Amino acid sequence: MTTTASDTTRGKGLLLTFICVGIFMVYLDSTIVNVALPEIQQDLSADMTQLQWVINAYALVVACLLLTAGTLGDIFGRKRVFLGGLVGFLVASVLCALAPNYEFLLVARVLQGAAGSIMIPVSLALVSTTYPQPAARARAIGIWAGVGGLALAAGPVLGGILVDAFGWQSIFWVNLPFGVIALVVLAGRLAESKAPNRRRADVVGQVLFVVAMATLVYGLIEASARGWSDPIILGSFAVAAVALAAFIVWELRSQNPMLPMNLFRSPVLVVAGAVNFLGLFGLYGSIFLLTFYLQQVNGLSTTEAGVRFLALNVSIMVFSYVASVAAAKFGPKVPILIGSLASAVGLFELAQLEPGNGFGSYWWAMALLGAGVSLIGAPATVALLSSVRPEQAGTASGVSNTFRQVGSVFGVALTGTLLIQHLRGEVPDAMKNVPLDPAARGEATELLSSGDLSVIAGLPEQARGSVRDAVAPIFTDGLQIGFTAAALGTIVGGLLALVILPSRKKMAEAKAAAAVAAPPGPAADSSRAASV
C-alpha cells in the first residue's frame, strides 16, 4: 500500500499533537497549583513558607536541569528520553495526588519538575526532526510554543474548576488519562533519533548549578521564618556564593560546558537575560500574592479566583503576538520599554489593593501586567538571540529560558518572604484586643502570622469578624510590599534596556557582522537548539 503525502502529513500532525499534550501538562502544572494553595494549606496543615516550596520545588528543578536535559536526548535517544520523562511525570502526578502530608507532596513535586525539565527541550528536538522542512518546522514550533502559552493561561481557570468540583488532588489526577493516551500513541508511532555529534553531559557543572540555586532559594524562602541573620540562612547564602563561583570557574575550564561563559561577554545578552528574569519575577510573584488576596482576603472560591485571572492570562496571550510583531518592526528596545512601563504601572496599581475591592477596580491592572510581561519577553529573547553567532542560537535560547524560569522561582520566593515577614511583625500586636481567650488567641496568632487566614473560619463566631477586621488590612499591606518590589524590579529592567540595548539598526548591523564572521558548518547541535 502506497503512503500518500496526506497520510504522511496526518501522521506528523498526530505526533505533533501528542508531543504537545505532554508539553501542555508540564506547563500547566506550573500555574494550575496556585489556585489550589489555600485548599492544600488547609488539608495538609501547611504554612505559607511551605506553600512557597510547593510552587518553587517544581519550578526550581525545571530551571536547574533545563540546560542539561537536551543533551540527554542526544546521548540516549530523544524518543526514549521523552517517553521516560512522560512516564516519570505521570508517576509523580499520581504521587502528588496521593500525598498524605506536605513532605510527601514536596518530594513528588521535585520528581514532577525533574521529569518536566527533560520533556521541554527534548520535545522541541522531536518536533524539529519530525518536520525537517524549514517552513513546516517553523509552523510546528509555533504551535509548540503556543501550546505552552495556552497551558500557562489555562492553569488558574482549569485549576479553580477542578478544585471546587473534585478537590485539590484533581489538578494532578487530570494529567493521567491524557498522558497515558499520549504515551501509547508516541510509543507506537514516534521514530527514534540521536544527534550525530553528541556532547557529554556536564555532570559537575550541573551539580554545582543545582547547589547554588537550591541554597540561594532556600535562604530567600526560609528567611521569613528564621530571620535574615540566622546562621543557617547566612550559611545557605555562603554556600550559594561558593557553589556559584565554583560553577563559573568549572564552566570556563570545561571542554563541554553546560553554560558557555563566553556568551556573557555580550552586554546585550546579559541585559536581555536580566529583563527576562525581572519580568517573570514580577509575573509569578504577583500570581502567588493574588491567589491569597482573592481567596483568603476576599473569600472567593477557587473557580471565582481562576476566572478573575483571565484578565491577566488573556492579556498575555494577545500581547505575546503583538510583541513579536512589534519587535520585528521597531526592534526590541521600544517594546521592552513600553512593556516595562506597563508592568510597573499595573504592579503599582495592584499594590493599592484593599480588603473587599471589587474586580472592576483591579482587572485592568492585571491586564496591564499581562501586556507588559508579554511586551518584555519576546523582544528580550529577540535581542538575546541577535547578540550571538548563528551557531550559538540554540544555547542562547536555553540561557534565555533559564533566566525566565529562575525569575519565576525568585519571584515567588522573595514576595512570599516579604509578606510573611510583615505578617510576623504586625499580626501579634493586632491580635491583642480581639475577643478570644489567651490560649486560642496565641494559637490563632501563630497561624495567622504564617499566612493561614483559613484559621478564621474555625474561630468562635463572635470573634471571626474582629479577627478578620484586624488581620485583613495587615495582609494587604504585606501584599503591597511584594507588588512594590516586583514593580521596582521591572523598572530596573526597563532602565537597563534603555541604557544598554542598541537600536534596531545597530542590532541588525551587529547580527550581519556576526553572520559573516561565523565559521562554516551546522548551526548548532540539537541538544542546544532544543533548549529553547
ZAMARGU-4260 file (C-alpha; in steps of 0.2 Angstrom, whole numbers, plus 5000, padded with zeros to 4 digits):
<rodrens>
0) 5000/5000/5000 | 5007/5017/4995 | 5009/5030/5008 | 5002/5047/5001 | 5008/5064/5006
5) 4992/5067/5015 | 4994/5051/5025 | 5012/5057/5030 | 5005/5075/5035 | 4992/5067/5046
10) 5004/5056/5054 | 5016/5070/5058 | 5001/5080/5064 | 4996/5066/5076 | 5014/5065/5083
15) 5014/5084/5085 | 4998/5084/5094 | 5003/5071/5107 | 5020/5079/5109 | 5011/5095/5113
20) 4999/5086/5125 | 5015/5081/5135 | 5021/5099/5135 | 5004/5106/5139 | 5004/5096/5155
25) 5022/5102/5160 | 5017/5120/5158 | 5000/5118/5165 | 5007/5111/5182 | 5017/5127/5184
30) 5002/5138/5186 | 4987/5126/5190 | 4993/5123/5208 | 4992/5142/5213 | 4973/5142/5215
35) 4974/5126/5225 | 4986/5133/5238 | 4973/5138/5251 | 4965/5121/5250 | 4982/5112/5251
40) 4986/5123/5266 | 4970/5118/5275 | 4971/5100/5271 | 4989/5097/5274 | 4992/5110/5288
45) 5005/5119/5278 | 5011/5137/5282 | 5014/5149/5268 | 5033/5146/5268 | 5029/5128/5264
50) 5017/5133/5251 | 5031/5143/5243 | 5041/5127/5241 | 5026/5118/5233 | 5027/5130/5219
55) 5046/5133/5219 | 5051/5115/5221 | 5044/5112/5204 | 5050/5127/5195 | 5067/5127/5203
60) 5071/5109/5197 | 5065/5114/5179 | 5076/5129/5179 | 5091/5120/5186 | 5090/5105/5174
65) 5084/5113/5158 | 5101/5116/5150 | 5107/5098/5153 | 5091/5089/5148 | 5093/5092/5129
70) 5110/5083/5130 | 5102/5068/5137 | 5091/5066/5122 | 5106/5067/5111 | 5115/5054/5121
75) 5102/5041/5124 | 5089/5045/5111 | 5076/5058/5110 | 5061/5046/5109 | 5067/5036/5124
80) 5071/5051/5135 | 5055/5060/5131 | 5044/5044/5134 | 5054/5041/5150 | 5051/5059/5156
85) 5032/5057/5152 | 5031/5041/5162 | 5041/5050/5176 | 5029/5065/5175 | 5013/5054/5176
90) 5020/5044/5191 | 5025/5060/5200 | 5007/5067/5197 | 4999/5052/5204 | 5011/5053/5220
95) 5006/5072/5221 | 4988/5067/5221 | 4990/5054/5234 | 5001/5064/5245 | 4996/5062/5264
100) 5006/5076/5270 | 5016/5091/5265 | 5033/5082/5265 | 5027/5069/5253 | 5019/5082/5241
105) 5036/5091/5241 | 5046/5076/5235 | 5033/5072/5222 | 5034/5090/5215 | 5053/5088/5214
110) 5051/5072/5204 | 5037/5081/5193 | 5049/5095/5190 | 5064/5084/5185 | 5053/5074/5173
115) 5046/5090/5166 | 5063/5098/5163 | 5068/5083/5152 | 5052/5084/5142 | 5053/5103/5137
120) 5069/5103/5127 | 5068/5085/5120 | 5051/5089/5114 | 5057/5103/5104 | 5071/5092/5096
125) 5057/5079/5092 | 5047/5092/5083 | 5062/5098/5073 | 5066/5080/5067 | 5048/5077/5063
130) 5047/5092/5052 | 5064/5093/5043 | 5057/5106/5030 | 5061/5124/5037 | 5043/5131/5033
135) 5034/5116/5041 | 5046/5116/5055 | 5043/5135/5059 | 5024/5132/5059 | 5026/5117/5070
140) 5037/5126/5083 | 5025/5140/5083 | 5011/5128/5088 | 5023/5120/5101 | 5026/5137/5109
145) 5008/5142/5108 | 5003/5126/5117 | 5015/5131/5131 | 5007/5148/5132 | 4989/5141/5132
150) 4994/5130/5146 | 5001/5144/5157 | 4985/5154/5154 | 4973/5139/5157 | 4980/5134/5173
155) 4971/5146/5185 | 4954/5144/5177 | 4955/5125/5175 | 4963/5123/5192 | 4949/5133/5200
160) 4935/5122/5192 | 4943/5106/5196 | 4947/5111/5214 | 4929/5117/5218 | 4922/5101/5210
165) 4934/5087/5215 | 4946/5094/5227 | 4964/5099/5225 | 4970/5082/5221 | 4961/5083/5205
170) 4973/5095/5197 | 4986/5081/5197 | 4974/5067/5193 | 4969/5076/5177 | 4986/5073/5169
175) 4984/5054/5170 | 4971/5050/5156 | 4979/5062/5143 | 4997/5057/5147 | 4993/5038/5145
180) 4985/5041/5128 | 5000/5052/5123 | 5012/5038/5129 | 5003/5024/5119 | 5002/5034/5103
185) 5020/5041/5104 | 5027/5024/5109 | 5020/5016/5094 | 5022/5029/5081 | 5037/5040/5085
190) 5054/5036/5077 | 5070/5036/5087 | 5083/5049/5084 | 5100/5055/5091 | 5112/5069/5087
195) 5126/5065/5075 | 5139/5074/5086 | 5134/5070/5104 | 5141/5080/5118 | 5145/5074/5135
200) 5134/5079/5149 | 5142/5092/5161 | 5138/5082/5177 | 5150/5093/5188 | 5143/5109/5181
205) 5125/5103/5183 | 5128/5098/5202 | 5136/5115/5206 | 5122/5124/5197 | 5109/5115/5207
210) 5118/5118/5224 | 5120/5136/5220 | 5102/5139/5215 | 5094/5127/5229 | 5104/5135/5243
215) 5100/5153/5237 | 5082/5150/5236 | 5082/5141/5252 | 5089/5156/5261 | 5076/5168/5252
220) 5061/5157/5257 | 5066/5151/5275 | 5072/5169/5280 | 5054/5173/5283 | 5054/5161/5297
225) 5071/5161/5304 | 5076/5179/5300 | 5090/5186/5289 | 5103/5185/5302 | 5100/5167/5307
230) 5116/5156/5305 | 5108/5143/5294 | 5101/5157/5282 | 5118/5166/5282 | 5126/5149/5279
235) 5115/5145/5264 | 5119/5161/5256 | 5138/5157/5259 | 5136/5140/5251 | 5127/5148/5236
240) 5140/5160/5233 | 5154/5147/5234 | 5145/5135/5223 | 5141/5149/5210 | 5159/5154/5210
245) 5165/5136/5208 | 5152/5134/5194 | 5159/5149/5184 | 5177/5143/5186 | 5172/5125/5180
250) 5162/5131/5165 | 5177/5142/5160 | 5188/5127/5160 | 5176/5113/5154 | 5178/5106/5137
255) 5159/5103/5136 | 5152/5117/5147 | 5133/5116/5151 | 5133/5135/5150 | 5147/5143/5139
260) 5153/5158/5149 | 5159/5167/5133 | 5141/5171/5129 | 5141/5183/5144 | 5154/5194/5135
265) 5139/5202/5126 | 5131/5216/5137 | 5116/5214/5126 | 5114/5196/5131 | 5116/5200/5149
270) 5103/5214/5149 | 5091/5204/5139 | 5093/5189/5151 | 5091/5202/5166 | 5075/5209/5158
275) 5068/5191/5156 | 5072/5187/5174 | 5064/5203/5181 | 5048/5201/5170 | 5045/5184/5176
280) 5050/5189/5194 | 5035/5201/5194 | 5023/5190/5185 | 5025/5174/5196 | 5027/5184/5212
285) 5010/5193/5208 | 5001/5177/5204 | 5007/5170/5220 | 5001/5185/5230 | 4985/5187/5221
290) 4980/5170/5224 | 4979/5173/5243 | 4971/5190/5241 | 4957/5183/5231 | 4954/5168/5241
295) 4959/5171/5259 | 4956/5190/5260 | 4941/5192/5248 | 4934/5175/5252 | 4932/5170/5234
300) 4930/5151/5228 | 4944/5144/5218 | 4933/5145/5202 | 4929/5163/5205 | 4948/5167/5208
305) 4953/5157/5192 | 4940/5167/5182 | 4947/5183/5188 | 4965/5178/5182 | 4958/5178/5164
310) 4961/5197/5164 | 4980/5193/5166 | 4980/5177/5155 | 4970/5183/5140 | 4981/5199/5140
315) 4997/5188/5140 | 4990/5178/5125 | 4985/5193/5115 | 5001/5203/5118 | 5013/5189/5115
320) 5008/5190/5097 | 5008/5209/5097 | 5026/5209/5105 | 5033/5198/5091 | 5026/5210/5078
325) 5032/5225/5087 | 5050/5218/5090 | 5051/5214/5071 | 5045/5231/5066 | 5053/5243/5079
330) 5067/5232/5086 | 5067/5225/5104 | 5071/5241/5114 | 5055/5250/5111 | 5043/5236/5116
335) 5053/5232/5131 | 5052/5250/5137 | 5034/5251/5134 | 5031/5233/5142 | 5042/5238/5157
340) 5032/5254/5160 | 5015/5245/5158 | 5021/5231/5170 | 5026/5244/5183 | 5010/5254/5182
345) 5000/5238/5184 | 5010/5232/5199 | 5010/5249/5207 | 4991/5249/5205 | 4989/5231/5212
350) 4999/5237/5227 | 4984/5248/5231 | 4973/5233/5234 | 4962/5234/5250 | 4951/5220/5258
355) 4935/5219/5248 | 4940/5228/5232 | 4929/5223/5218 | 4935/5215/5202 | 4931/5231/5192
360) 4944/5241/5202 | 4959/5230/5198 | 4955/5219/5182 | 4964/5232/5171 | 4979/5232/5182
365) 4981/5213/5179 | 4978/5215/5161 | 4991/5229/5160 | 5004/5217/5169 | 5000/5204/5157
370) 5003/5215/5142 | 5019/5222/5149 | 5026/5205/5153 | 5022/5199/5135 | 5030/5215/5128
375) 5046/5212/5138 | 5048/5193/5135 | 5048/5190/5116 | 5058/5206/5112 | 5071/5202/5125
380) 5073/5185/5118 | 5075/5193/5101 | 5088/5204/5107 | 5097/5190/5116 | 5097/5179/5100
385) 5103/5194/5089 | 5118/5196/5101 | 5126/5179/5097 | 5133/5170/5082 | 5120/5159/5072
390) 5128/5143/5079 | 5126/5149/5097 | 5107/5152/5094 | 5101/5136/5102 | 5112/5138/5118
395) 5107/5156/5119 | 5089/5151/5119 | 5092/5139/5133 | 5100/5153/5143 | 5085/5164/5140
400) 5073/5151/5146 | 5084/5148/5161 | 5083/5166/5166 | 5064/5166/5164 | 5062/5150/5175
405) 5074/5156/5188 | 5065/5173/5188 | 5049/5164/5192 | 5057/5155/5206 | 5064/5170/5214
410) 5048/5180/5212 | 5038/5168/5222 | 5052/5166/5235 | 5055/5184/5238 | 5037/5191/5238
415) 5031/5177/5249 | 5045/5180/5261 | 5042/5199/5262 | 5023/5195/5265 | 5027/5183/5279
420) 5039/5194/5287 | 5027/5208/5288 | 5013/5197/5295 | 5025/5191/5309 | 5029/5209/5313
425) 5012/5216/5314 | 4999/5202/5317 | 5004/5199/5336 | 5000/5217/5340 | 4984/5217/5330
430) 4978/5202/5339 | 4980/5208/5357 | 4962/5216/5358 | 4952/5203/5349 | 4939/5194/5360
435) 4947/5177/5362 | 4954/5168/5377 | 4973/5168/5379 | 4976/5150/5373 | 4965/5152/5357
440) 4972/5169/5354 | 4990/5163/5354 | 4986/5148/5343 | 4977/5159/5330 | 4991/5172/5331
445) 5004/5159/5326 | 4994/5153/5311 | 4989/5170/5305 | 5007/5176/5306 | 5012/5162/5295
450) 4999/5167/5282 | 4985/5155/5286 | 4969/5166/5286 | 4958/5150/5284 | 4960/5148/5303
455) 4947/5162/5305 | 4933/5150/5299 | 4937/5139/5314 | 4936/5153/5327 | 4920/5156/5338
460) 4908/5165/5328 | 4908/5181/5339 | 4926/5183/5336 | 4928/5180/5317 | 4923/5197/5312
465) 4935/5206/5324 | 4949/5194/5319 | 4946/5197/5300 | 4945/5216/5303 | 4961/5216/5312
470) 4971/5205/5301 | 4965/5208/5283 | 4972/5225/5282 | 4989/5219/5288 | 4989/5205/5275
475) 4985/5218/5261 | 4999/5229/5267 | 5011/5214/5265 | 5005/5211/5248 | 5008/5229/5244
480) 5027/5227/5249 | 5028/5212/5237 | 5020/5221/5222 | 5030/5236/5225 | 5046/5226/5225
485) 5041/5217/5209 | 5037/5234/5201 | 5054/5241/5206 | 5062/5226/5198 | 5053/5229/5182
490) 5058/5247/5181 | 5076/5242/5184 | 5074/5230/5169 | 5067/5244/5158 | 5081/5256/5163
495) 5094/5243/5158 | 5086/5241/5142 | 5085/5260/5139 | 5104/5262/5143 | 5112/5247/5135
500) 5101/5239/5122 | 5106/5246/5104 | 5093/5252/5092 | 5085/5241/5079 | 5098/5247/5065
505) 5113/5244/5076 | 5107/5227/5081 | 5104/5222/5063 | 5122/5228/5058 | 5129/5218/5073
510) 5119/5202/5068 | 5125/5204/5050 | 5143/5206/5055 | 5142/5191/5067 | 5135/5180/5052
515) 5149/5185/5041 | 5162/5181/5055 | 5154/5164/5059 | 5163/5148/5054 | 5155/5137/5041
520) 5146/5121/5047 | 5130/5116/5055 | 5121/5130/5066 | 5121/5120/5082 | 5118/5103/5088
525) 5100/5098/5093 | 5104/5097/5111 | 5107/5116/5111 | 5094/5120/5099 | 5082/5110/5109
530) 5085/5121/5124 | 5073/5135/5119
</rodrens>
